[in-house]
Amino acid sequence: METPDVGIPEHLATRMSMAEQYEYLRTKLSRRRTLVTAGAVAGGLLTGCAGKSGTTDGKAALPSPATSKVPGAVVTPFGRHLAFGADPKTAMRISWQVPFAVRKPYVRVGLKPDDLSRRITAEVRDLHTPGLTGVRPAVEQYYVHAALDDLHPGTTYYYGVGHEGFDPAAPAHRSTIGSFRTAPGNPEKFVFTAFGDQGVSNAAAANDHVVLRENPAFHLHAGDICYADTNGLGKTTDGYDPTYWNLFLKQNEPVSRSVPWMVTTGNHDMEAWYSPDGYGGQLARWSLPENGFDPTHAPGVYSFVYGNVGVVALDANDVSYEITANLGYTDGKQTKWLDGRLRELRATKGVDFVVVFFHHCAYSTSSHASDGGVRAAWLPLFAKHQVDLVINGHNHVYERTDAIRNNAVGRAVPIGASTDPTRDGIVYVTAGGGGRDLYGFPAGVKESYEGHVTRHGTVDTVQWEKGQHTTAETVEWSRVRYRGFSLLSVEAESGSTPRLKVSALDGNGKRIDHFEVRRGH
């Protein structure tokens, strides 16, 4: 039976919030229930947003496990990706995708690749995307997740994913076995990497190879993960192809199967088909630490401690003045949680540094410029708790500020310099060169990076204000600018002189910027 066109007319969609669009679609689909596929009805119309009763409660809930008549022996897992649980020393989450629903999925785990004796049951999350006549067919996607807890710190584990009919320990499937290492029990030197705005491209895959060469303990992805939603406005009128996620997870598997891939949400990650906030798809695809203020509502908000670094992930869609589909959707709860979590991290023994990452830029001069909503909601808290480093995406360039204090330059931080957040202020890094098409800088503003330093001066740019309008500002804080694919590599040292050695690398691994963060030096 042909799937009906259940889109929203353009003249209505432009005036609706994401929640209003979702309710419109839910009502329209309910009236045409006989035309909707049985799978969509069983999954709560838009799988990923319905509760056990099939009714919605305004939040994105996990979809129910699915079954399939396809023989398990012919279903091959793909797209494996890791993420930490709440404590990286003892908890890991293993996720993957299958092209058809499977029975009795599981993970085999052990201390040797030929001895995967521990077996952990996994769950299937079925994500249904309704079709649009003449645009796309209905799509069923199956994501599988397993929670590994009670692990030993500083230990390498080997694992294989399987299901009824597919045993990763069988000789024919031994090549699918992967590995990961838990965080050490006591702080020691380690590296983590970061970028935003990756998508699916040759440049994105090349950046993955650079990440692997850095041998990071984990990777931070600062939103705009896959670009299945091409417009990024959080509306059902956005162009959307959910099968891009299949390509993305396959692309990243060579690195994400061994490096925990810690994501947060960008504007292109608000997929309005699945739930009022657009995060039903996120909940189906990712298993992230469930220690944020509301993991069933805001999966991209969480924190963890690795070694001497506390990391906080935020959802900037909640506070953005530029793209307003989810503006205020947490009613201030995320910001309140952030205040408390930063306070806790600063009081945690052994935590020398606090790193915060999210999508929309607090300070950038490129196409999207700076978001006044981010500045208003969160910068006072960053200053209050002396955050050491802030990482953003959104603008598809590399740009790094001087240390900023009270919205002005607190201390110049040239390439190779060091800075102290307790005295100088905070350095903000835009690391949006993950692989998507690149942006530029304002007319007449030159690039300036390691090996190619130009005269430092002011830059004329804008800031987004309430009501989706901009105001002009002339800034002095834009220190390093590079228009190319790139990523961050951060080496954390503990001991008598703790430091973060921050480097930016281009798509070939060549350094284009570096500086140090040291507290109280």
VOMI-976920 format. One record per residue (C-alpha): residue in one letter; x, y, z. Coordinates in steps of 0.25 Angstrom, whole numbers, plus 5000, padded with zeros to 4 digits. Layout:
% residues N
AXYZ...
% end
This chain:
% residues 521
M500050005000E500550144996T501050225008P500250355009D500850495009V500850545023G501650665022I501350805027P500950915017E502151015016H501251135021L500951065034A502350995036T503051135037R502151175048M502251055056S503151005067M503650865066A502650815077E501550885069Q501950815056Y502050685063E500650695069Y500150735056L500750615049R500250525061T498850565059K498850555044L499450415044S498450375055R497350415045R497950335034R498250215043T497750115032L498750165022V499950165031T500850035031A500649935042G502049955047A501850105049V500550075057A501249965065G502350065068G501450175073L501250245059L502650305060T503550205066G504450265077C503450355083A502250265088G502250205102K501850065105S500350105103G500650165090T500350305095T501250415095D501650495107G502450605101K503850535102A504650445093A504550305099L505250175094P504550095084S504149945087P505049835082A504649775069T504649635063S504949585049K504649465040V506049485033P506949375037G508049425047A509149355039V509049445027V508949575036T510349635038P510549745048F511149875044G511450015049R511949985063H512250105072L512650115087A512250215097F512550225112G511550195123A511550285135D512850245140P513950215128K514750135138T513650025140A512550045129M512550035114R511350035104I511449965091S510549995080W510349945065Q509349935054V508749825047P508049835033F506849745038A506249725052V506949605059R506649515071K507449505084P508549605081Y509749595090V511149635092R512349545095V513449605104G514749555109L516149585113K516749515101P516149515086D516049355087D515349355100L514049435099S513449355111R512549465117R511249485109I510349615111T508949625106A508649745097E507449815092V506849845078R506349985076D505449995064L505350135058H504250155047T504350275038P502950295031G503050315016L502750435007T502050414994G502950444983V504050484992R504550355000P503950225004A503750185018V505050135025E505250035036Q506550035044Y507049945055Y508049995065V508549895076H509149935089A509849865101A510249915114L511549865120D511749895135D512649855146L513849855137H515249875143P516050005141G517150015132T516849885125T516749845110Y515549765107Y515249695094Y513849685089G512949625078V511449665075G510449555070H509049505070E508349375068G509049315056F510249405056D511349365067P512549465066A513349355073A513149255061P514349245052A513649305040H513349435048R514649455056S515049575048T513949655054I514549645068G514849785073S515549835086F515449955096R516150005108T515550055121A516050185128P517150165137G516950155152N517850275155P518150395146E519250375136K519550445122F518550425111V518050485098F516650525094T516150575080A515050665076F514250725064G512850755060D512150755047Q512650625041G511550565031V511950465021S513050505011N514550465007A514950585016A514150525028A514850385026A516150455025N515950525038D515650385044H516950335040V517650455047V516850425060L517350275059R518750325058E518650405070N518250285078P517250355087A516550305099F515250365094H514750455083L513750575085H512750605074A512250745076G510850725068D510350725054I510750575054C510250515041Y509450625033A508350525029D507550655032T508150745021N507450885025G507650875040L506450955044G505850855053K504550855044T503850745036T504050825023D505550805025G506150705014Y506350575021D506950435018P507050345030T507950245021Y509050345022W509250295037N509550155031L510650215022F511150295034L511250185044K511950095033Q512950215030N513350235045E513350085049P514850065047V515150175058S513850175067R513950015069S515150045078V515050195082P513850235090W513050335081M512450435090V511450515083T510550635086T509350695078G509550805067N508350875059H508450765048D508250665059M506850715062E506050615054A504650655055W503950525050Y504250445063S503850535075P503450675079D504850705082G505450635070Y506350545078G505550405077G506650375066Q507750405075L507150315086A507050205076R508450215071W509350245083S509550205097L510150315105P510450335120E509050355126N509550455137G508950575130F507850655136D506850565127P507450455119T506050415112H505850565108A507250615105P508250505101G509350595097V509450655112Y510350575121S511750575127F512850485131V514250485137Y515450425130G516750435138N516950575142V515950635133G514450655135V513650665122V512250725120A511350715108L510250815106D509150835096A509250975091N507950965083D507250995096V507851135097S508151175082Y507651305078E508051275063I507251135061T506051135070A505351005068N505650955082L505951095089G505551085103Y505050935102T505750895116D505051015123G506451055129K506650915135Q507950885126T508551015131K508250985145W508850845144L510050905137D510251005149G510250885159R511050795151L512150895149R512150915164E512250765166L513450755157R514250865163A514050795176T514450655171K515850605176G516750585165V516050665154D517050775150F516250825137V514850835133V514550835118V513150875112F512750835098F511450875090H511050915076H510651065074C511851155076A512051255087Y513151325080S513351315065T513451405053S513051305042S511751295035H510851255047A511651355056S511451365071D510151325078G509651425088G508751315094V509951235098R510651355103A509551395112A509151255118W510551195120L511651285120P511451335134L511451195139F512751165131A513451285137K512851255151H513451115151Q514651145143V514451055132D515751025125L515450995111V514151015102I514050935089N512950965079G512550935064H511450995055N512451085047H513150995037V514551055040Y515651045051E515651175059R516251195073T516151315082D517051385092A516651365107I515351435108R514951495121N513651585123N513451575108A514751635105V516151585103G516751555117R518051515111A518651495097V518951355094P519851345082I520151215076G521051135085A520751215097S520151165111T518951225118D518351215132P516851215133T516851255148R517551385144D517351405129G515951355125I515551245116V516051195102Y514851165092V515151075080T514251055068A514650915062G513550905051G514450855041G514050705043G513750675028R512550755024D512650865013L513550975018Y513251125021G514051245021F514251375029P513751515027A514251585015G515651635016V515951555028K517151465026E517451325031S518551325042Y519051195047E520351125050G521351145039H520451245033V520251355043T519751485038R519651625046H518651615057G517551715057T516051745059V515051665052D513651725048T512551615051V511251595057Q510551535069W509151465068E508151535077K506751495082G505751495071Q506651435061H507351565057T508851605058T509551725063A510951765058E512151755067T513651785065V514551685072E515951665076W515851515081S516051445068R517451395069V517551275060R516751245047Y516851135037R515951095026G516150955024F515750815030S516350795043L516250745057L516650765072S517650675079V517850695094E518850635103A518550635117E519650625128S519450615143G520550615154S521250735160T520950825148P519650785141R519450835127L518550825115K519450825102V518450865092S518750845077A517950865064L518350775053D517950785038G517350675030N518750615027G519150625042K519950745041R519950845053I519250975050D519151025064H519650995078F519551055092E519551005107V518551025118R519151025132R518451065145G519151145155H520551145148
% end
